[in-house]
């Protein structure tokens, strides 16, 4: 059973937070057991051992922290943990839990071995975070009744549970909270060959006729992210249905994704605009992220979480003490000359 406590935003906009109309689509494609997971071998192997050990001891799994860019499977792994432990999962998010009383209501309703999943856990208010410490360590919560000289602290014992936290900004987690997780895993971008397997699996679930080459082409343009791969598959399916008799071939996949503005290595119009702003407005950089956000009329968090990670991974962007700087490879890809460093008359490199 899945219970959701969501009374606020669940994360950044864009790829990290699918629209409600798409939520059911993505849920239908998520693996439900460890055996169905594709990729992330380091994480799945370690997690499988932890799950088996906890089941054999008859104990709740230790608290788990997943961190990494959006769309790599943090929520999926939380649901798999609950399924593998044959437990209920309760889902909420950092911004949705505004007071300790909100968390108290959730914790006291957890059954033995249940999973509490907190997405974007780095956004928990500090007072709520401190309320969570004894719950994680000792499975109890302390709350104060009355005030002044008559104030009393009551201790409420909780049933053992597993907290699964997910964050795209691990550096913003406080040390006390981070240290209370017994298991921590970083989720990496997927290589194209693994993403192609994800696309083929999703296509079989959706009954989309697709050839291997079409799946590979979608995977190449999916920025190493299963969520994006599934979204591009959906767009290719629509394009094929209207213009290609419903079958996703290599040519159809290329045409569909070009139509969507996704280039051969997965850059979107927003990515290209981001890089061109650094090249044309700031002479290749360095430039601060706040200045870039103002230039592009975008939110800082949106650029930092949704645009930068992939550009850094493929070597089109570097971070320096002075700010962001594009690389010659980015200029070559965009077909623009590499700018000269101010005052030096030489190409940056």
C-alpha beads as a LAMMPS data file, in Angstrom:
LAMMPS data file: protein, C-alpha beads

349 atoms
348 bonds

1 atom types
1 bond types

-500.0 500.0 xlo xhi
-500.0 500.0 ylo yhi
-500.0 500.0 zlo zhi

Masses

1 110.0

Atoms # bond

1 1 1 0.000 0.000 0.000
2 1 1 1.217 3.500 -0.812
3 1 1 0.091 6.487 1.192
4 1 1 1.050 9.978 0.091
5 1 1 1.296 13.030 2.282
6 1 1 1.861 15.824 -0.193
7 1 1 0.691 19.309 0.688
8 1 1 3.425 21.300 -0.978
9 1 1 5.939 21.272 -3.833
10 1 1 7.981 18.136 -4.266
11 1 1 11.074 19.471 -5.973
12 1 1 12.447 21.630 -8.715
13 1 1 10.478 22.202 -11.855
14 1 1 11.389 20.622 -15.188
15 1 1 12.866 17.162 -15.550
16 1 1 13.078 16.718 -11.795
17 1 1 9.343 17.096 -11.237
18 1 1 7.016 15.493 -13.798
19 1 1 3.622 17.044 -14.364
20 1 1 0.624 15.275 -12.749
21 1 1 -0.634 14.111 -16.153
22 1 1 2.662 12.272 -16.671
23 1 1 2.968 10.809 -13.160
24 1 1 0.876 7.729 -13.911
25 1 1 2.848 7.215 -17.132
26 1 1 6.163 7.124 -15.290
27 1 1 4.795 4.974 -12.459
28 1 1 3.650 2.355 -14.957
29 1 1 7.212 2.028 -16.284
30 1 1 9.018 1.828 -12.952
31 1 1 10.634 -1.481 -11.941
32 1 1 8.833 -3.027 -8.976
33 1 1 11.486 -5.477 -7.763
34 1 1 15.267 -5.608 -7.665
35 1 1 15.255 -8.207 -10.456
36 1 1 13.584 -5.719 -12.813
37 1 1 16.139 -2.934 -12.251
38 1 1 18.360 -2.135 -15.223
39 1 1 21.731 -0.506 -14.574
40 1 1 23.129 1.022 -11.362
41 1 1 24.820 -2.346 -10.688
42 1 1 26.925 -1.036 -7.812
43 1 1 23.849 0.254 -6.006
44 1 1 21.587 -2.701 -6.746
45 1 1 24.160 -5.294 -5.666
46 1 1 24.890 -3.547 -2.370
47 1 1 21.226 -2.866 -1.698
48 1 1 20.246 -6.474 -2.438
49 1 1 22.663 -7.701 0.238
50 1 1 21.317 -5.204 2.797
51 1 1 17.710 -6.171 2.016
52 1 1 18.362 -9.894 2.287
53 1 1 20.224 -9.490 5.568
54 1 1 17.430 -7.379 7.070
55 1 1 14.769 -9.885 5.959
56 1 1 16.701 -12.826 7.438
57 1 1 17.048 -11.015 10.773
58 1 1 13.415 -9.950 10.721
59 1 1 14.437 -6.313 11.229
60 1 1 13.637 -3.048 9.505
61 1 1 16.227 -2.055 6.914
62 1 1 18.696 0.574 8.045
63 1 1 17.907 4.152 6.961
64 1 1 18.873 4.793 3.324
65 1 1 19.948 7.983 1.551
66 1 1 19.926 8.269 -2.249
67 1 1 21.531 11.282 -3.874
68 1 1 22.154 12.278 -7.460
69 1 1 20.627 14.240 -10.355
70 1 1 16.864 14.064 -11.015
71 1 1 15.345 11.177 -12.926
72 1 1 17.872 8.447 -12.069
73 1 1 15.612 6.287 -9.895
74 1 1 15.643 7.544 -6.305
75 1 1 11.870 7.277 -5.932
76 1 1 11.890 3.943 -7.767
77 1 1 14.422 2.474 -5.345
78 1 1 12.346 3.676 -2.371
79 1 1 9.311 1.814 -3.691
80 1 1 11.402 -1.279 -4.446
81 1 1 12.732 -1.288 -0.874
82 1 1 9.160 -1.295 0.458
83 1 1 8.150 -4.064 -1.959
84 1 1 11.185 -6.220 -1.143
85 1 1 10.596 -5.782 2.606
86 1 1 6.851 -6.450 2.134
87 1 1 6.144 -3.187 3.890
88 1 1 3.928 -0.153 3.358
89 1 1 5.457 3.058 2.048
90 1 1 4.454 6.562 3.073
91 1 1 5.615 9.320 0.749
92 1 1 6.168 13.001 1.479
93 1 1 8.695 15.720 0.642
94 1 1 10.910 18.156 2.482
95 1 1 8.925 21.296 1.661
96 1 1 5.619 19.581 2.527
97 1 1 6.620 18.977 6.157
98 1 1 6.551 22.460 7.642
99 1 1 6.289 21.707 11.382
100 1 1 7.289 18.997 13.810
101 1 1 3.612 18.264 14.357
102 1 1 3.255 17.334 10.658
103 1 1 6.046 14.797 11.002
104 1 1 4.677 13.551 14.323
105 1 1 1.410 12.578 12.679
106 1 1 3.237 10.643 9.961
107 1 1 5.678 8.853 12.277
108 1 1 3.095 7.705 14.803
109 1 1 1.028 6.078 12.062
110 1 1 3.904 3.998 10.702
111 1 1 3.685 0.255 11.259
112 1 1 6.600 -1.988 12.125
113 1 1 9.046 -2.133 9.210
114 1 1 7.196 0.521 7.161
115 1 1 9.140 2.810 4.817
116 1 1 8.940 6.584 5.108
117 1 1 10.168 8.199 1.899
118 1 1 11.099 11.895 2.056
119 1 1 11.929 13.385 -1.336
120 1 1 14.178 16.475 -1.480
121 1 1 15.045 15.817 2.144
122 1 1 17.611 18.632 2.139
123 1 1 14.684 21.081 2.131
124 1 1 13.337 19.990 5.521
125 1 1 13.096 22.949 7.926
126 1 1 15.788 22.815 10.618
127 1 1 13.266 22.413 13.452
128 1 1 11.673 19.438 11.693
129 1 1 15.074 17.925 10.965
130 1 1 16.030 18.054 14.651
131 1 1 12.687 16.463 15.526
132 1 1 13.668 13.598 13.213
133 1 1 17.002 12.780 14.903
134 1 1 15.675 10.714 17.869
135 1 1 13.148 9.071 15.571
136 1 1 15.958 7.792 13.345
137 1 1 18.332 6.800 16.137
138 1 1 16.094 5.538 18.932
139 1 1 12.679 5.160 17.270
140 1 1 11.105 7.674 19.567
141 1 1 10.016 11.295 19.444
142 1 1 10.119 13.900 22.170
143 1 1 7.553 16.658 22.308
144 1 1 6.882 19.405 24.821
145 1 1 3.477 20.184 26.301
146 1 1 2.506 23.355 28.152
147 1 1 4.908 26.269 28.520
148 1 1 7.114 28.049 31.010
149 1 1 7.461 26.570 34.497
150 1 1 4.853 23.893 33.734
151 1 1 6.502 22.669 30.532
152 1 1 6.949 18.909 30.319
153 1 1 8.664 16.712 27.764
154 1 1 6.913 13.515 26.787
155 1 1 8.593 10.620 25.026
156 1 1 6.599 8.621 22.472
157 1 1 7.972 5.272 21.304
158 1 1 7.699 4.485 17.589
159 1 1 7.661 1.160 15.818
160 1 1 10.957 0.426 14.002
161 1 1 10.799 1.871 10.485
162 1 1 13.067 2.678 7.553
163 1 1 13.582 6.272 6.468
164 1 1 14.530 6.600 2.814
165 1 1 15.744 10.079 1.919
166 1 1 16.316 11.391 -1.600
167 1 1 18.113 14.562 -2.585
168 1 1 19.513 16.206 -5.669
169 1 1 21.694 18.475 -3.494
170 1 1 23.622 16.239 -1.096
171 1 1 25.929 19.122 -0.177
172 1 1 23.006 20.950 1.425
173 1 1 22.310 18.138 3.900
174 1 1 23.463 18.914 7.419
175 1 1 26.159 16.633 8.833
176 1 1 24.003 15.423 11.770
177 1 1 21.272 14.272 9.401
178 1 1 23.623 12.734 6.855
179 1 1 25.462 10.745 9.533
180 1 1 22.241 9.129 10.746
181 1 1 21.790 7.232 7.478
182 1 1 23.367 3.793 7.714
183 1 1 23.252 3.286 3.933
184 1 1 24.063 5.973 1.378
185 1 1 24.220 5.554 -2.398
186 1 1 25.015 7.966 -5.198
187 1 1 23.095 7.301 -8.420
188 1 1 25.156 7.841 -11.575
189 1 1 24.088 8.749 -15.097
190 1 1 23.344 5.701 -17.251
191 1 1 25.545 4.713 -20.217
192 1 1 23.697 4.575 -23.574
193 1 1 23.710 0.764 -23.746
194 1 1 21.847 0.481 -20.422
195 1 1 19.427 3.232 -21.391
196 1 1 18.669 1.375 -24.613
197 1 1 17.597 -1.606 -22.506
198 1 1 15.398 0.728 -20.457
199 1 1 13.780 2.039 -23.651
200 1 1 13.146 -1.475 -24.986
201 1 1 11.582 -2.552 -21.677
202 1 1 9.348 0.523 -21.578
203 1 1 8.356 0.042 -25.214
204 1 1 7.296 -3.544 -24.482
205 1 1 5.138 -2.363 -21.562
206 1 1 3.529 0.326 -23.729
207 1 1 3.162 -1.977 -26.765
208 1 1 5.223 0.377 -28.925
209 1 1 6.757 -1.333 -31.993
210 1 1 10.408 -0.308 -31.949
211 1 1 13.611 -1.612 -33.535
212 1 1 16.885 -1.867 -31.618
213 1 1 18.439 0.992 -33.594
214 1 1 15.515 3.270 -32.691
215 1 1 15.950 2.436 -29.009
216 1 1 19.690 3.165 -29.215
217 1 1 19.017 6.528 -30.865
218 1 1 16.582 7.525 -28.102
219 1 1 19.091 6.359 -25.475
220 1 1 21.901 8.446 -27.032
221 1 1 19.804 11.586 -26.691
222 1 1 18.424 10.885 -23.194
223 1 1 21.216 12.584 -21.208
224 1 1 21.982 9.420 -19.277
225 1 1 18.609 9.605 -17.507
226 1 1 15.860 6.935 -17.579
227 1 1 13.100 9.460 -16.918
228 1 1 14.143 11.470 -19.969
229 1 1 14.513 8.282 -22.031
230 1 1 10.930 7.323 -21.216
231 1 1 9.719 10.822 -22.019
232 1 1 11.494 10.801 -25.385
233 1 1 10.058 7.359 -26.107
234 1 1 6.613 8.814 -25.534
235 1 1 7.294 11.627 -27.981
236 1 1 8.701 9.188 -30.560
237 1 1 5.638 6.985 -30.130
238 1 1 3.319 9.928 -30.862
239 1 1 5.364 10.985 -33.887
240 1 1 5.455 7.442 -35.253
241 1 1 1.712 7.035 -34.758
242 1 1 0.924 10.174 -36.772
243 1 1 3.637 10.097 -39.430
244 1 1 5.183 6.631 -39.631
245 1 1 2.494 3.971 -39.229
246 1 1 3.276 3.547 -35.524
247 1 1 6.725 1.906 -35.792
248 1 1 9.764 3.576 -34.220
249 1 1 12.692 2.980 -36.549
250 1 1 16.078 4.697 -36.489
251 1 1 14.917 7.304 -39.012
252 1 1 11.642 7.905 -37.173
253 1 1 13.427 8.298 -33.832
254 1 1 15.814 10.838 -35.350
255 1 1 13.027 12.808 -36.994
256 1 1 10.891 12.783 -33.835
257 1 1 13.665 13.960 -31.542
258 1 1 14.916 16.612 -33.938
259 1 1 11.317 17.814 -34.098
260 1 1 11.405 18.082 -30.285
261 1 1 14.629 20.109 -30.396
262 1 1 16.820 17.369 -28.890
263 1 1 20.137 17.157 -30.736
264 1 1 22.241 13.985 -31.345
265 1 1 23.961 14.116 -27.944
266 1 1 20.869 15.103 -25.994
267 1 1 21.216 18.876 -25.721
268 1 1 17.914 20.751 -25.605
269 1 1 17.157 24.302 -26.657
270 1 1 17.648 25.365 -23.021
271 1 1 21.111 23.762 -22.902
272 1 1 22.177 25.464 -26.111
273 1 1 20.833 28.799 -24.916
274 1 1 22.747 28.363 -21.640
275 1 1 26.042 27.690 -23.463
276 1 1 25.537 30.479 -26.001
277 1 1 24.847 32.970 -23.210
278 1 1 28.216 32.181 -21.641
279 1 1 29.973 32.402 -25.023
280 1 1 28.280 35.460 -26.474
281 1 1 27.402 37.534 -23.418
282 1 1 30.251 36.612 -21.075
283 1 1 33.021 35.833 -23.591
284 1 1 33.154 32.168 -22.624
285 1 1 33.263 32.820 -18.876
286 1 1 33.913 32.609 -16.063
287 1 1 30.476 33.808 -14.962
288 1 1 28.448 33.255 -11.806
289 1 1 25.289 31.164 -11.873
290 1 1 23.214 34.076 -10.515
291 1 1 24.264 36.286 -13.426
292 1 1 23.452 33.519 -15.888
293 1 1 20.031 32.956 -14.317
294 1 1 19.271 36.666 -14.639
295 1 1 20.430 36.722 -18.260
296 1 1 18.302 33.709 -19.190
297 1 1 15.351 34.670 -16.975
298 1 1 15.552 31.283 -15.255
299 1 1 15.662 30.131 -11.639
300 1 1 19.125 29.450 -10.211
301 1 1 18.045 26.046 -8.867
302 1 1 16.636 25.070 -12.254
303 1 1 19.958 25.735 -13.981
304 1 1 22.041 24.148 -11.214
305 1 1 19.972 20.967 -10.954
306 1 1 18.635 20.386 -14.459
307 1 1 21.106 21.925 -16.910
308 1 1 24.579 21.982 -15.404
309 1 1 25.076 18.321 -14.304
310 1 1 24.872 16.892 -17.819
311 1 1 26.977 19.666 -19.370
312 1 1 29.633 19.086 -16.710
313 1 1 29.522 15.334 -17.289
314 1 1 30.094 15.573 -21.054
315 1 1 32.847 18.171 -20.656
316 1 1 31.052 21.154 -22.193
317 1 1 31.202 23.164 -18.969
318 1 1 33.695 23.640 -16.159
319 1 1 33.373 25.235 -12.761
320 1 1 36.150 27.529 -11.594
321 1 1 36.514 29.730 -8.499
322 1 1 35.382 32.619 -10.698
323 1 1 32.285 30.877 -12.045
324 1 1 31.188 28.758 -15.020
325 1 1 33.225 28.503 -18.212
326 1 1 32.485 26.728 -21.484
327 1 1 35.077 24.450 -23.077
328 1 1 36.324 24.412 -26.682
329 1 1 34.383 21.154 -27.185
330 1 1 31.123 23.004 -26.484
331 1 1 32.025 25.660 -29.053
332 1 1 32.838 22.993 -31.624
333 1 1 29.505 21.280 -31.039
334 1 1 27.589 24.540 -31.402
335 1 1 29.611 25.516 -34.466
336 1 1 30.817 28.823 -33.010
337 1 1 34.406 30.043 -32.630
338 1 1 35.946 29.747 -29.192
339 1 1 36.169 33.248 -27.672
340 1 1 39.457 34.748 -26.610
341 1 1 40.224 35.467 -23.003
342 1 1 39.941 39.118 -22.231
343 1 1 43.282 40.854 -22.178
344 1 1 45.264 37.787 -23.269
345 1 1 44.494 37.415 -26.964
346 1 1 44.692 33.662 -26.741
347 1 1 42.091 30.945 -26.982
348 1 1 40.978 29.662 -23.629
349 1 1 41.458 25.981 -23.011

Bonds

1 1 1 2
2 1 2 3
3 1 3 4
4 1 4 5
5 1 5 6
6 1 6 7
7 1 7 8
8 1 8 9
9 1 9 10
10 1 10 11
11 1 11 12
12 1 12 13
13 1 13 14
14 1 14 15
15 1 15 16
16 1 16 17
17 1 17 18
18 1 18 19
19 1 19 20
20 1 20 21
21 1 21 22
22 1 22 23
23 1 23 24
24 1 24 25
25 1 25 26
26 1 26 27
27 1 27 28
28 1 28 29
29 1 29 30
30 1 30 31
31 1 31 32
32 1 32 33
33 1 33 34
34 1 34 35
35 1 35 36
36 1 36 37
37 1 37 38
38 1 38 39
39 1 39 40
40 1 40 41
41 1 41 42
42 1 42 43
43 1 43 44
44 1 44 45
45 1 45 46
46 1 46 47
47 1 47 48
48 1 48 49
49 1 49 50
50 1 50 51
51 1 51 52
52 1 52 53
53 1 53 54
54 1 54 55
55 1 55 56
56 1 56 57
57 1 57 58
58 1 58 59
59 1 59 60
60 1 60 61
61 1 61 62
62 1 62 63
63 1 63 64
64 1 64 65
65 1 65 66
66 1 66 67
67 1 67 68
68 1 68 69
69 1 69 70
70 1 70 71
71 1 71 72
72 1 72 73
73 1 73 74
74 1 74 75
75 1 75 76
76 1 76 77
77 1 77 78
78 1 78 79
79 1 79 80
80 1 80 81
81 1 81 82
82 1 82 83
83 1 83 84
84 1 84 85
85 1 85 86
86 1 86 87
87 1 87 88
88 1 88 89
89 1 89 90
90 1 90 91
91 1 91 92
92 1 92 93
93 1 93 94
94 1 94 95
95 1 95 96
96 1 96 97
97 1 97 98
98 1 98 99
99 1 99 100
100 1 100 101
101 1 101 102
102 1 102 103
103 1 103 104
104 1 104 105
105 1 105 106
106 1 106 107
107 1 107 108
108 1 108 109
109 1 109 110
110 1 110 111
111 1 111 112
112 1 112 113
113 1 113 114
114 1 114 115
115 1 115 116
116 1 116 117
117 1 117 118
118 1 118 119
119 1 119 120
120 1 120 121
121 1 121 122
122 1 122 123
123 1 123 124
124 1 124 125
125 1 125 126
126 1 126 127
127 1 127 128
128 1 128 129
129 1 129 130
130 1 130 131
131 1 131 132
132 1 132 133
133 1 133 134
134 1 134 135
135 1 135 136
136 1 136 137
137 1 137 138
138 1 138 139
139 1 139 140
140 1 140 141
141 1 141 142
142 1 142 143
143 1 143 144
144 1 144 145
145 1 145 146
146 1 146 147
147 1 147 148
148 1 148 149
149 1 149 150
150 1 150 151
151 1 151 152
152 1 152 153
153 1 153 154
154 1 154 155
155 1 155 156
156 1 156 157
157 1 157 158
158 1 158 159
159 1 159 160
160 1 160 161
161 1 161 162
162 1 162 163
163 1 163 164
164 1 164 165
165 1 165 166
166 1 166 167
167 1 167 168
168 1 168 169
169 1 169 170
170 1 170 171
171 1 171 172
172 1 172 173
173 1 173 174
174 1 174 175
175 1 175 176
176 1 176 177
177 1 177 178
178 1 178 179
179 1 179 180
180 1 180 181
181 1 181 182
182 1 182 183
183 1 183 184
184 1 184 185
185 1 185 186
186 1 186 187
187 1 187 188
188 1 188 189
189 1 189 190
190 1 190 191
191 1 191 192
192 1 192 193
193 1 193 194
194 1 194 195
195 1 195 196
196 1 196 197
197 1 197 198
198 1 198 199
199 1 199 200
200 1 200 201
201 1 201 202
202 1 202 203
203 1 203 204
204 1 204 205
205 1 205 206
206 1 206 207
207 1 207 208
208 1 208 209
209 1 209 210
210 1 210 211
211 1 211 212
212 1 212 213
213 1 213 214
214 1 214 215
215 1 215 216
216 1 216 217
217 1 217 218
218 1 218 219
219 1 219 220
220 1 220 221
221 1 221 222
222 1 222 223
223 1 223 224
224 1 224 225
225 1 225 226
226 1 226 227
227 1 227 228
228 1 228 229
229 1 229 230
230 1 230 231
231 1 231 232
232 1 232 233
233 1 233 234
234 1 234 235
235 1 235 236
236 1 236 237
237 1 237 238
238 1 238 239
239 1 239 240
240 1 240 241
241 1 241 242
242 1 242 243
243 1 243 244
244 1 244 245
245 1 245 246
246 1 246 247
247 1 247 248
248 1 248 249
249 1 249 250
250 1 250 251
251 1 251 252
252 1 252 253
253 1 253 254
254 1 254 255
255 1 255 256
256 1 256 257
257 1 257 258
258 1 258 259
259 1 259 260
260 1 260 261
261 1 261 262
262 1 262 263
263 1 263 264
264 1 264 265
265 1 265 266
266 1 266 267
267 1 267 268
268 1 268 269
269 1 269 270
270 1 270 271
271 1 271 272
272 1 272 273
273 1 273 274
274 1 274 275
275 1 275 276
276 1 276 277
277 1 277 278
278 1 278 279
279 1 279 280
280 1 280 281
281 1 281 282
282 1 282 283
283 1 283 284
284 1 284 285
285 1 285 286
286 1 286 287
287 1 287 288
288 1 288 289
289 1 289 290
290 1 290 291
291 1 291 292
292 1 292 293
293 1 293 294
294 1 294 295
295 1 295 296
296 1 296 297
297 1 297 298
298 1 298 299
299 1 299 300
300 1 300 301
301 1 301 302
302 1 302 303
303 1 303 304
304 1 304 305
305 1 305 306
306 1 306 307
307 1 307 308
308 1 308 309
309 1 309 310
310 1 310 311
311 1 311 312
312 1 312 313
313 1 313 314
314 1 314 315
315 1 315 316
316 1 316 317
317 1 317 318
318 1 318 319
319 1 319 320
320 1 320 321
321 1 321 322
322 1 322 323
323 1 323 324
324 1 324 325
325 1 325 326
326 1 326 327
327 1 327 328
328 1 328 329
329 1 329 330
330 1 330 331
331 1 331 332
332 1 332 333
333 1 333 334
334 1 334 335
335 1 335 336
336 1 336 337
337 1 337 338
338 1 338 339
339 1 339 340
340 1 340 341
341 1 341 342
342 1 342 343
343 1 343 344
344 1 344 345
345 1 345 346
346 1 346 347
347 1 347 348
348 1 348 349
